[in-house]
Amino acid sequence: MSKNIKLLGMLGLMVVVAACAREQQVEEFVVVDPEPISQEPVFTGKYK
C-alpha cells in the first residue's frame, strides 16, 4: 500500500510539473519600423 501511495504521489507531481512547464511558453513578437510618410509635392503655380 505504501508503494502505491508513493507512485501516485510521484505521478501527480510529474503531471503538475509538466502542466506548469507547458504554460510558460514565451510568445515572440516582432517590431516593424513603419515606412516613412512621403509628402505630396507642393503646387508652385508654375508649369514645368
mmCIF entry with sequence, helices, sheets and N, C-alpha, C, O atoms, coordinates in Angstrom:
data_MODEL
# 
_entry.id   MODEL 
# 
_entity.id                         1 
_entity.type                       polymer 
_entity.pdbx_number_of_molecules   1 
# 
_entity_poly.entity_id                      1 
_entity_poly.type                           'polypeptide(L)' 
_entity_poly.nstd_linkage                   no 
_entity_poly.nstd_monomer                   no 
_entity_poly.pdbx_seq_one_letter_code       MSKNIKLLGMLGLMVVVAACAREQQVEEFVVVDPEPISQEPVFTGKYK 
_entity_poly.pdbx_seq_one_letter_code_can   MSKNIKLLGMLGLMVVVAACAREQQVEEFVVVDPEPISQEPVFTGKYK 
_entity_poly.pdbx_strand_id                 A 
# 
loop_
_entity_poly_seq.entity_id 
_entity_poly_seq.num 
_entity_poly_seq.mon_id 
_entity_poly_seq.hetero 
1 1  MET n 
1 2  SER n 
1 3  LYS n 
1 4  ASN n 
1 5  ILE n 
1 6  LYS n 
1 7  LEU n 
1 8  LEU n 
1 9  GLY n 
1 10 MET n 
1 11 LEU n 
1 12 GLY n 
1 13 LEU n 
1 14 MET n 
1 15 VAL n 
1 16 VAL n 
1 17 VAL n 
1 18 ALA n 
1 19 ALA n 
1 20 CYS n 
1 21 ALA n 
1 22 ARG n 
1 23 GLU n 
1 24 GLN n 
1 25 GLN n 
1 26 VAL n 
1 27 GLU n 
1 28 GLU n 
1 29 PHE n 
1 30 VAL n 
1 31 VAL n 
1 32 VAL n 
1 33 ASP n 
1 34 PRO n 
1 35 GLU n 
1 36 PRO n 
1 37 ILE n 
1 38 SER n 
1 39 GLN n 
1 40 GLU n 
1 41 PRO n 
1 42 VAL n 
1 43 PHE n 
1 44 THR n 
1 45 GLY n 
1 46 LYS n 
1 47 TYR n 
1 48 LYS n 
# 
_struct_asym.id          A 
_struct_asym.entity_id   1 
# 
_struct_conf.conf_type_id            HELX_P 
_struct_conf.id                      HELX_P1 
_struct_conf.pdbx_PDB_helix_id       AA1 
_struct_conf.beg_label_comp_id       SER 
_struct_conf.beg_label_asym_id       A 
_struct_conf.beg_label_seq_id        2 
_struct_conf.pdbx_beg_PDB_ins_code   ? 
_struct_conf.end_label_comp_id       GLU 
_struct_conf.end_label_asym_id       A 
_struct_conf.end_label_seq_id        23 
_struct_conf.pdbx_end_PDB_ins_code   ? 
_struct_conf.beg_auth_comp_id        SER 
_struct_conf.beg_auth_asym_id        A 
_struct_conf.beg_auth_seq_id         2 
_struct_conf.end_auth_comp_id        GLU 
_struct_conf.end_auth_asym_id        A 
_struct_conf.end_auth_seq_id         23 
_struct_conf.pdbx_PDB_helix_class    1 
_struct_conf.details                 ? 
_struct_conf.pdbx_PDB_helix_length   22 
# 
_struct_conf_type.id          HELX_P 
_struct_conf_type.criteria    ? 
_struct_conf_type.reference   ? 
# 
loop_
_atom_site.group_PDB 
_atom_site.id 
_atom_site.type_symbol 
_atom_site.label_atom_id 
_atom_site.label_alt_id 
_atom_site.label_comp_id 
_atom_site.label_asym_id 
_atom_site.label_entity_id 
_atom_site.label_seq_id 
_atom_site.pdbx_PDB_ins_code 
_atom_site.Cartn_x 
_atom_site.Cartn_y 
_atom_site.Cartn_z 
_atom_site.occupancy 
_atom_site.B_iso_or_equiv 
_atom_site.pdbx_formal_charge 
_atom_site.auth_seq_id 
_atom_site.auth_comp_id 
_atom_site.auth_asym_id 
_atom_site.auth_atom_id 
_atom_site.pdbx_PDB_model_num 
ATOM 1   N N  . MET A 1 1  ? 0.831  -1.193 0.000   1.00 0.00 ? 1  MET A N  1 
ATOM 2   C CA . MET A 1 1  ? 0.000  0.000  0.000   1.00 0.00 ? 1  MET A CA 1 
ATOM 3   C C  . MET A 1 1  ? 0.873  1.253  0.000   1.00 0.00 ? 1  MET A C  1 
ATOM 4   O O  . MET A 1 1  ? 0.538  2.232  -0.667  1.00 0.00 ? 1  MET A O  1 
ATOM 5   N N  . SER A 1 2  ? 1.959  1.241  0.717   1.00 0.00 ? 2  SER A N  1 
ATOM 6   C CA . SER A 1 2  ? 2.839  2.396  0.801   1.00 0.00 ? 2  SER A CA 1 
ATOM 7   C C  . SER A 1 2  ? 3.469  2.700  -0.558  1.00 0.00 ? 2  SER A C  1 
ATOM 8   O O  . SER A 1 2  ? 3.631  3.864  -0.926  1.00 0.00 ? 2  SER A O  1 
ATOM 9   N N  . LYS A 1 3  ? 3.825  1.645  -1.307  1.00 0.00 ? 3  LYS A N  1 
ATOM 10  C CA . LYS A 1 3  ? 4.427  1.861  -2.621  1.00 0.00 ? 3  LYS A CA 1 
ATOM 11  C C  . LYS A 1 3  ? 3.408  2.474  -3.583  1.00 0.00 ? 3  LYS A C  1 
ATOM 12  O O  . LYS A 1 3  ? 3.760  3.314  -4.410  1.00 0.00 ? 3  LYS A O  1 
ATOM 13  N N  . ASN A 1 4  ? 2.167  2.060  -3.475  1.00 0.00 ? 4  ASN A N  1 
ATOM 14  C CA . ASN A 1 4  ? 1.131  2.610  -4.348  1.00 0.00 ? 4  ASN A CA 1 
ATOM 15  C C  . ASN A 1 4  ? 0.930  4.100  -4.088  1.00 0.00 ? 4  ASN A C  1 
ATOM 16  O O  . ASN A 1 4  ? 0.759  4.885  -5.021  1.00 0.00 ? 4  ASN A O  1 
ATOM 17  N N  . ILE A 1 5  ? 0.951  4.477  -2.822  1.00 0.00 ? 5  ILE A N  1 
ATOM 18  C CA . ILE A 1 5  ? 0.777  5.896  -2.481  1.00 0.00 ? 5  ILE A CA 1 
ATOM 19  C C  . ILE A 1 5  ? 1.956  6.701  -3.001  1.00 0.00 ? 5  ILE A C  1 
ATOM 20  O O  . ILE A 1 5  ? 1.761  7.798  -3.524  1.00 0.00 ? 5  ILE A O  1 
ATOM 21  N N  . LYS A 1 6  ? 3.170  6.188  -2.871  1.00 0.00 ? 6  LYS A N  1 
ATOM 22  C CA . LYS A 1 6  ? 4.355  6.886  -3.370  1.00 0.00 ? 6  LYS A CA 1 
ATOM 23  C C  . LYS A 1 6  ? 4.304  7.013  -4.892  1.00 0.00 ? 6  LYS A C  1 
ATOM 24  O O  . LYS A 1 6  ? 4.639  8.063  -5.440  1.00 0.00 ? 6  LYS A O  1 
ATOM 25  N N  . LEU A 1 7  ? 3.890  5.958  -5.567  1.00 0.00 ? 7  LEU A N  1 
ATOM 26  C CA . LEU A 1 7  ? 3.799  6.004  -7.022  1.00 0.00 ? 7  LEU A CA 1 
ATOM 27  C C  . LEU A 1 7  ? 2.752  7.020  -7.480  1.00 0.00 ? 7  LEU A C  1 
ATOM 28  O O  . LEU A 1 7  ? 2.980  7.766  -8.432  1.00 0.00 ? 7  LEU A O  1 
ATOM 29  N N  . LEU A 1 8  ? 1.614  7.044  -6.804  1.00 0.00 ? 8  LEU A N  1 
ATOM 30  C CA . LEU A 1 8  ? 0.579  8.023  -7.153  1.00 0.00 ? 8  LEU A CA 1 
ATOM 31  C C  . LEU A 1 8  ? 1.058  9.450  -6.887  1.00 0.00 ? 8  LEU A C  1 
ATOM 32  O O  . LEU A 1 8  ? 0.784  10.365 -7.663  1.00 0.00 ? 8  LEU A O  1 
ATOM 33  N N  . GLY A 1 9  ? 1.768  9.622  -5.791  1.00 0.00 ? 9  GLY A N  1 
ATOM 34  C CA . GLY A 1 9  ? 2.310  10.943 -5.471  1.00 0.00 ? 9  GLY A CA 1 
ATOM 35  C C  . GLY A 1 9  ? 3.328  11.397 -6.505  1.00 0.00 ? 9  GLY A C  1 
ATOM 36  O O  . GLY A 1 9  ? 3.313  12.555 -6.923  1.00 0.00 ? 9  GLY A O  1 
ATOM 37  N N  . MET A 1 10 ? 4.213  10.494 -6.920  1.00 0.00 ? 10 MET A N  1 
ATOM 38  C CA . MET A 1 10 ? 5.214  10.838 -7.934  1.00 0.00 ? 10 MET A CA 1 
ATOM 39  C C  . MET A 1 10 ? 4.543  11.137 -9.283  1.00 0.00 ? 10 MET A C  1 
ATOM 40  O O  . MET A 1 10 ? 4.929  12.070 -9.987  1.00 0.00 ? 10 MET A O  1 
ATOM 41  N N  . LEU A 1 11 ? 3.546  10.339 -9.625  1.00 0.00 ? 11 LEU A N  1 
ATOM 42  C CA . LEU A 1 11 ? 2.825  10.562 -10.876 1.00 0.00 ? 11 LEU A CA 1 
ATOM 43  C C  . LEU A 1 11 ? 2.117  11.919 -10.856 1.00 0.00 ? 11 LEU A C  1 
ATOM 44  O O  . LEU A 1 11 ? 2.146  12.651 -11.844 1.00 0.00 ? 11 LEU A O  1 
ATOM 45  N N  . GLY A 1 12 ? 1.488  12.247 -9.738  1.00 0.00 ? 12 GLY A N  1 
ATOM 46  C CA . GLY A 1 12 ? 0.819  13.542 -9.607  1.00 0.00 ? 12 GLY A CA 1 
ATOM 47  C C  . GLY A 1 12 ? 1.799  14.694 -9.706  1.00 0.00 ? 12 GLY A C  1 
ATOM 48  O O  . GLY A 1 12 ? 1.507  15.711 -10.335 1.00 0.00 ? 12 GLY A O  1 
ATOM 49  N N  . LEU A 1 13 ? 2.960  14.540 -9.085  1.00 0.00 ? 13 LEU A N  1 
ATOM 50  C CA . LEU A 1 13 ? 3.991  15.584 -9.149  1.00 0.00 ? 13 LEU A CA 1 
ATOM 51  C C  . LEU A 1 13 ? 4.478  15.773 -10.576 1.00 0.00 ? 13 LEU A C  1 
ATOM 52  O O  . LEU A 1 13 ? 4.685  16.902 -11.022 1.00 0.00 ? 13 LEU A O  1 
ATOM 53  N N  . MET A 1 14 ? 4.661  14.671 -11.293 1.00 0.00 ? 14 MET A N  1 
ATOM 54  C CA . MET A 1 14 ? 5.116  14.766 -12.677 1.00 0.00 ? 14 MET A CA 1 
ATOM 55  C C  . MET A 1 14 ? 4.069  15.457 -13.553 1.00 0.00 ? 14 MET A C  1 
ATOM 56  O O  . MET A 1 14 ? 4.417  16.224 -14.451 1.00 0.00 ? 14 MET A O  1 
ATOM 57  N N  . VAL A 1 15 ? 2.794  15.186 -13.292 1.00 0.00 ? 15 VAL A N  1 
ATOM 58  C CA . VAL A 1 15 ? 1.727  15.823 -14.064 1.00 0.00 ? 15 VAL A CA 1 
ATOM 59  C C  . VAL A 1 15 ? 1.707  17.324 -13.797 1.00 0.00 ? 15 VAL A C  1 
ATOM 60  O O  . VAL A 1 15 ? 1.543  18.115 -14.726 1.00 0.00 ? 15 VAL A O  1 
ATOM 61  N N  . VAL A 1 16 ? 1.869  17.718 -12.552 1.00 0.00 ? 16 VAL A N  1 
ATOM 62  C CA . VAL A 1 16 ? 1.867  19.146 -12.203 1.00 0.00 ? 16 VAL A CA 1 
ATOM 63  C C  . VAL A 1 16 ? 3.062  19.854 -12.837 1.00 0.00 ? 16 VAL A C  1 
ATOM 64  O O  . VAL A 1 16 ? 2.917  20.953 -13.373 1.00 0.00 ? 16 VAL A O  1 
ATOM 65  N N  . VAL A 1 17 ? 4.230  19.241 -12.780 1.00 0.00 ? 17 VAL A N  1 
ATOM 66  C CA . VAL A 1 17 ? 5.431  19.856 -13.369 1.00 0.00 ? 17 VAL A CA 1 
ATOM 67  C C  . VAL A 1 17 ? 5.271  19.981 -14.880 1.00 0.00 ? 17 VAL A C  1 
ATOM 68  O O  . VAL A 1 17 ? 5.642  21.002 -15.458 1.00 0.00 ? 17 VAL A O  1 
ATOM 69  N N  . ALA A 1 18 ? 4.725  18.959 -15.523 1.00 0.00 ? 18 ALA A N  1 
ATOM 70  C CA . ALA A 1 18 ? 4.529  19.011 -16.973 1.00 0.00 ? 18 ALA A CA 1 
ATOM 71  C C  . ALA A 1 18 ? 3.514  20.088 -17.351 1.00 0.00 ? 18 ALA A C  1 
ATOM 72  O O  . ALA A 1 18 ? 3.690  20.780 -18.354 1.00 0.00 ? 18 ALA A O  1 
ATOM 73  N N  . ALA A 1 19 ? 2.463  20.234 -16.561 1.00 0.00 ? 19 ALA A N  1 
ATOM 74  C CA . ALA A 1 19 ? 1.450  21.249 -16.852 1.00 0.00 ? 19 ALA A CA 1 
ATOM 75  C C  . ALA A 1 19 ? 2.019  22.646 -16.676 1.00 0.00 ? 19 ALA A C  1 
ATOM 76  O O  . ALA A 1 19 ? 1.717  23.533 -17.473 1.00 0.00 ? 19 ALA A O  1 
ATOM 77  N N  . CYS A 1 20 ? 2.827  22.862 -15.665 1.00 0.00 ? 20 CYS A N  1 
ATOM 78  C CA . CYS A 1 20 ? 3.412  24.182 -15.429 1.00 0.00 ? 20 CYS A CA 1 
ATOM 79  C C  . CYS A 1 20 ? 4.443  24.512 -16.502 1.00 0.00 ? 20 CYS A C  1 
ATOM 80  O O  . CYS A 1 20 ? 4.541  25.663 -16.930 1.00 0.00 ? 20 CYS A O  1 
ATOM 81  N N  . ALA A 1 21 ? 5.202  23.533 -16.936 1.00 0.00 ? 21 ALA A N  1 
ATOM 82  C CA . ALA A 1 21 ? 6.217  23.785 -17.955 1.00 0.00 ? 21 ALA A CA 1 
ATOM 83  C C  . ALA A 1 21 ? 5.565  24.156 -19.284 1.00 0.00 ? 21 ALA A C  1 
ATOM 84  O O  . ALA A 1 21 ? 6.129  24.951 -20.036 1.00 0.00 ? 21 ALA A O  1 
ATOM 85  N N  . ARG A 1 22 ? 4.409  23.612 -19.589 1.00 0.00 ? 22 ARG A N  1 
ATOM 86  C CA . ARG A 1 22 ? 3.734  23.888 -20.850 1.00 0.00 ? 22 ARG A CA 1 
ATOM 87  C C  . ARG A 1 22 ? 3.182  25.310 -20.867 1.00 0.00 ? 22 ARG A C  1 
ATOM 88  O O  . ARG A 1 22 ? 3.121  25.914 -21.938 1.00 0.00 ? 22 ARG A O  1 
ATOM 89  N N  . GLU A 1 23 ? 2.779  25.868 -19.735 1.00 0.00 ? 23 GLU A N  1 
ATOM 90  C CA . GLU A 1 23 ? 2.175  27.200 -19.693 1.00 0.00 ? 23 GLU A CA 1 
ATOM 91  C C  . GLU A 1 23 ? 3.203  28.311 -19.836 1.00 0.00 ? 23 GLU A C  1 
ATOM 92  O O  . GLU A 1 23 ? 2.820  29.443 -20.131 1.00 0.00 ? 23 GLU A O  1 
ATOM 93  N N  . GLN A 1 24 ? 4.474  28.046 -19.644 1.00 0.00 ? 24 GLN A N  1 
ATOM 94  C CA . GLN A 1 24 ? 5.482  29.089 -19.629 1.00 0.00 ? 24 GLN A CA 1 
ATOM 95  C C  . GLN A 1 24 ? 6.101  29.326 -20.995 1.00 0.00 ? 24 GLN A C  1 
ATOM 96  O O  . GLN A 1 24 ? 7.206  29.863 -21.074 1.00 0.00 ? 24 GLN A O  1 
ATOM 97  N N  . GLN A 1 25 ? 5.441  28.950 -22.055 1.00 0.00 ? 25 GLN A N  1 
ATOM 98  C CA . GLN A 1 25 ? 5.967  29.194 -23.386 1.00 0.00 ? 25 GLN A CA 1 
ATOM 99  C C  . GLN A 1 25 ? 5.932  30.692 -23.656 1.00 0.00 ? 25 GLN A C  1 
ATOM 100 O O  . GLN A 1 25 ? 4.945  31.371 -23.372 1.00 0.00 ? 25 GLN A O  1 
ATOM 101 N N  . VAL A 1 26 ? 7.018  31.185 -24.205 1.00 0.00 ? 26 VAL A N  1 
ATOM 102 C CA . VAL A 1 26 ? 7.141  32.614 -24.468 1.00 0.00 ? 26 VAL A CA 1 
ATOM 103 C C  . VAL A 1 26 ? 6.692  32.888 -25.898 1.00 0.00 ? 26 VAL A C  1 
ATOM 104 O O  . VAL A 1 26 ? 7.149  32.245 -26.843 1.00 0.00 ? 26 VAL A O  1 
ATOM 105 N N  . GLU A 1 27 ? 5.793  33.851 -26.035 1.00 0.00 ? 27 GLU A N  1 
ATOM 106 C CA . GLU A 1 27 ? 5.339  34.226 -27.360 1.00 0.00 ? 27 GLU A CA 1 
ATOM 107 C C  . GLU A 1 27 ? 6.291  35.278 -27.924 1.00 0.00 ? 27 GLU A C  1 
ATOM 108 O O  . GLU A 1 27 ? 6.666  36.224 -27.231 1.00 0.00 ? 27 GLU A O  1 
ATOM 109 N N  . GLU A 1 28 ? 6.672  35.106 -29.176 1.00 0.00 ? 28 GLU A N  1 
ATOM 110 C CA . GLU A 1 28 ? 7.561  36.065 -29.809 1.00 0.00 ? 28 GLU A CA 1 
ATOM 111 C C  . GLU A 1 28 ? 6.738  37.185 -30.436 1.00 0.00 ? 28 GLU A C  1 
ATOM 112 O O  . GLU A 1 28 ? 5.641  36.952 -30.943 1.00 0.00 ? 28 GLU A O  1 
ATOM 113 N N  . PHE A 1 29 ? 7.269  38.383 -30.399 1.00 0.00 ? 29 PHE A N  1 
ATOM 114 C CA . PHE A 1 29 ? 6.624  39.485 -31.081 1.00 0.00 ? 29 PHE A CA 1 
ATOM 115 C C  . PHE A 1 29 ? 7.679  40.222 -31.882 1.00 0.00 ? 29 PHE A C  1 
ATOM 116 O O  . PHE A 1 29 ? 8.837  40.316 -31.477 1.00 0.00 ? 29 PHE A O  1 
ATOM 117 N N  . VAL A 1 30 ? 7.265  40.735 -33.009 1.00 0.00 ? 30 VAL A N  1 
ATOM 118 C CA . VAL A 1 30 ? 8.176  41.387 -33.932 1.00 0.00 ? 30 VAL A CA 1 
ATOM 119 C C  . VAL A 1 30 ? 7.799  42.852 -34.029 1.00 0.00 ? 30 VAL A C  1 
ATOM 120 O O  . VAL A 1 30 ? 6.632  43.188 -34.228 1.00 0.00 ? 30 VAL A O  1 
ATOM 121 N N  . VAL A 1 31 ? 8.787  43.722 -33.888 1.00 0.00 ? 31 VAL A N  1 
ATOM 122 C CA . VAL A 1 31 ? 8.564  45.157 -34.014 1.00 0.00 ? 31 VAL A CA 1 
ATOM 123 C C  . VAL A 1 31 ? 9.001  45.561 -35.413 1.00 0.00 ? 31 VAL A C  1 
ATOM 124 O O  . VAL A 1 31 ? 10.150 45.347 -35.798 1.00 0.00 ? 31 VAL A O  1 
ATOM 125 N N  . VAL A 1 32 ? 8.086  46.143 -36.168 1.00 0.00 ? 32 VAL A N  1 
ATOM 126 C CA . VAL A 1 32 ? 8.370  46.549 -37.538 1.00 0.00 ? 32 VAL A CA 1 
ATOM 127 C C  . VAL A 1 32 ? 8.382  48.066 -37.594 1.00 0.00 ? 32 VAL A C  1 
ATOM 128 O O  . VAL A 1 32 ? 7.435  48.722 -37.160 1.00 0.00 ? 32 VAL A O  1 
ATOM 129 N N  . ASP A 1 33 ? 9.468  48.620 -38.135 1.00 0.00 ? 33 ASP A N  1 
ATOM 130 C CA . ASP A 1 33 ? 9.537  50.068 -38.289 1.00 0.00 ? 33 ASP A CA 1 
ATOM 131 C C  . ASP A 1 33 ? 8.603  50.490 -39.420 1.00 0.00 ? 33 ASP A C  1 
ATOM 132 O O  . ASP A 1 33 ? 8.655  49.909 -40.504 1.00 0.00 ? 33 ASP A O  1 
ATOM 133 N N  . PRO A 1 34 ? 7.757  51.483 -39.191 1.00 0.00 ? 34 PRO A N  1 
ATOM 134 C CA . PRO A 1 34 ? 6.853  51.923 -40.259 1.00 0.00 ? 34 PRO A CA 1 
ATOM 135 C C  . PRO A 1 34 ? 7.631  52.641 -41.364 1.00 0.00 ? 34 PRO A C  1 
ATOM 136 O O  . PRO A 1 34 ? 8.665  53.258 -41.108 1.00 0.00 ? 34 PRO A O  1 
ATOM 137 N N  . GLU A 1 35 ? 7.129  52.553 -42.573 1.00 0.00 ? 35 GLU A N  1 
ATOM 138 C CA . GLU A 1 35 ? 7.775  53.237 -43.681 1.00 0.00 ? 35 GLU A CA 1 
ATOM 139 C C  . GLU A 1 35 ? 7.565  54.746 -43.519 1.00 0.00 ? 35 GLU A C  1 
ATOM 140 O O  . GLU A 1 35 ? 6.514  55.185 -43.050 1.00 0.00 ? 35 GLU A O  1 
ATOM 141 N N  . PRO A 1 36 ? 8.557  55.525 -43.905 1.00 0.00 ? 36 PRO A N  1 
ATOM 142 C CA . PRO A 1 36 ? 8.390  56.982 -43.776 1.00 0.00 ? 36 PRO A CA 1 
ATOM 143 C C  . PRO A 1 36 ? 7.283  57.478 -44.703 1.00 0.00 ? 36 PRO A C  1 
ATOM 144 O O  . PRO A 1 36 ? 7.114  56.988 -45.820 1.00 0.00 ? 36 PRO A O  1 
ATOM 145 N N  . ILE A 1 37 ? 6.548  58.448 -44.217 1.00 0.00 ? 37 ILE A N  1 
ATOM 146 C CA . ILE A 1 37 ? 5.439  59.001 -44.995 1.00 0.00 ? 37 ILE A CA 1 
ATOM 147 C C  . ILE A 1 37 ? 6.005  60.050 -45.944 1.00 0.00 ? 37 ILE A C  1 
ATOM 148 O O  . ILE A 1 37 ? 6.657  61.002 -45.514 1.00 0.00 ? 37 ILE A O  1 
ATOM 149 N N  . SER A 1 38 ? 5.751  59.871 -47.230 1.00 0.00 ? 38 SER A N  1 
ATOM 150 C CA . SER A 1 38 ? 6.260  60.838 -48.204 1.00 0.00 ? 38 SER A CA 1 
ATOM 151 C C  . SER A 1 38 ? 5.257  61.987 -48.337 1.00 0.00 ? 38 SER A C  1 
ATOM 152 O O  . SER A 1 38 ? 4.045  61.780 -48.285 1.00 0.00 ? 38 SER A O  1 
ATOM 153 N N  . GLN A 1 39 ? 5.782  63.188 -48.508 1.00 0.00 ? 39 GLN A N  1 
ATOM 154 C CA . GLN A 1 39 ? 4.924  64.357 -48.652 1.00 0.00 ? 39 GLN A CA 1 
ATOM 155 C C  . GLN A 1 39 ? 4.577  64.548 -50.121 1.00 0.00 ? 39 GLN A C  1 
ATOM 156 O O  . GLN A 1 39 ? 5.385  64.273 -51.009 1.00 0.00 ? 39 GLN A O  1 
ATOM 157 N N  . GLU A 1 40 ? 3.373  65.021 -50.357 1.00 0.00 ? 40 GLU A N  1 
ATOM 158 C CA . GLU A 1 40 ? 2.963  65.301 -51.728 1.00 0.00 ? 40 GLU A CA 1 
ATOM 159 C C  . GLU A 1 40 ? 3.660  66.575 -52.199 1.00 0.00 ? 40 GLU A C  1 
ATOM 160 O O  . GLU A 1 40 ? 3.920  67.471 -51.397 1.00 0.00 ? 40 GLU A O  1 
ATOM 161 N N  . PRO A 1 41 ? 3.959  66.658 -53.478 1.00 0.00 ? 41 PRO A N  1 
ATOM 162 C CA . PRO A 1 41 ? 4.632  67.869 -53.986 1.00 0.00 ? 41 PRO A CA 1 
ATOM 163 C C  . PRO A 1 41 ? 3.744  69.096 -53.806 1.00 0.00 ? 41 PRO A C  1 
ATOM 164 O O  . PRO A 1 41 ? 2.523  69.032 -53.945 1.00 0.00 ? 41 PRO A O  1 
ATOM 165 N N  . VAL A 1 42 ? 4.383  70.193 -53.499 1.00 0.00 ? 42 VAL A N  1 
ATOM 166 C CA . VAL A 1 42 ? 3.663  71.442 -53.263 1.00 0.00 ? 42 VAL A CA 1 
ATOM 167 C C  . VAL A 1 42 ? 3.441  72.142 -54.608 1.00 0.00 ? 42 VAL A C  1 
ATOM 168 O O  . VAL A 1 42 ? 4.351  72.219 -55.433 1.00 0.00 ? 42 VAL A O  1 
ATOM 169 N N  . PHE A 1 43 ? 2.234  72.646 -54.815 1.00 0.00 ? 43 PHE A N  1 
ATOM 170 C CA . PHE A 1 43 ? 1.918  73.356 -56.049 1.00 0.00 ? 43 PHE A CA 1 
ATOM 171 C C  . PHE A 1 43 ? 2.575  74.731 -55.994 1.00 0.00 ? 43 PHE A C  1 
ATOM 172 O O  . PHE A 1 43 ? 2.341  75.508 -55.068 1.00 0.00 ? 43 PHE A O  1 
ATOM 173 N N  . THR A 1 44 ? 3.400  75.019 -56.999 1.00 0.00 ? 44 THR A N  1 
ATOM 174 C CA . THR A 1 44 ? 4.105  76.305 -57.023 1.00 0.00 ? 44 THR A CA 1 
ATOM 175 C C  . THR A 1 44 ? 3.473  77.311 -57.988 1.00 0.00 ? 44 THR A C  1 
ATOM 176 O O  . THR A 1 44 ? 3.863  78.478 -58.007 1.00 0.00 ? 44 THR A O  1 
ATOM 177 N N  . GLY A 1 45 ? 2.505  76.866 -58.783 1.00 0.00 ? 45 GLY A N  1 
ATOM 178 C CA . GLY A 1 45 ? 1.852  77.780 -59.714 1.00 0.00 ? 45 GLY A CA 1 
ATOM 179 C C  . GLY A 1 45 ? 2.561  77.834 -61.036 1.00 0.00 ? 45 GLY A C  1 
ATOM 180 O O  . GLY A 1 45 ? 2.113  78.564 -61.920 1.00 0.00 ? 45 GLY A O  1 
ATOM 181 N N  . LYS A 1 46 ? 3.640  77.108 -61.231 1.00 0.00 ? 46 LYS A N  1 
ATOM 182 C CA . LYS A 1 46 ? 4.385  77.133 -62.471 1.00 0.00 ? 46 LYS A CA 1 
ATOM 183 C C  . LYS A 1 46 ? 4.285  75.781 -63.150 1.00 0.00 ? 46 LYS A C  1 
ATOM 184 O O  . LYS A 1 46 ? 4.246  74.741 -62.493 1.00 0.00 ? 46 LYS A O  1 
ATOM 185 N N  . TYR A 1 47 ? 4.243  75.809 -64.477 1.00 0.00 ? 47 TYR A N  1 
ATOM 186 C CA . TYR A 1 47 ? 4.263  74.556 -65.227 1.00 0.00 ? 47 TYR A CA 1 
ATOM 187 C C  . TYR A 1 47 ? 5.691  74.235 -65.623 1.00 0.00 ? 47 TYR A C  1 
ATOM 188 O O  . TYR A 1 47 ? 6.464  75.128 -65.970 1.00 0.00 ? 47 TYR A O  1 
ATOM 189 N N  . LYS A 1 48 ? 6.025  73.007 -65.573 1.00 0.00 ? 48 LYS A N  1 
ATOM 190 C CA . LYS A 1 48 ? 7.397  72.649 -65.967 1.00 0.00 ? 48 LYS A CA 1 
ATOM 191 C C  . LYS A 1 48 ? 7.381  71.878 -67.232 1.00 0.00 ? 48 LYS A C  1 
ATOM 192 O O  . LYS A 1 48 ? 8.437  71.484 -67.729 1.00 0.00 ? 48 LYS A O  1 
# 
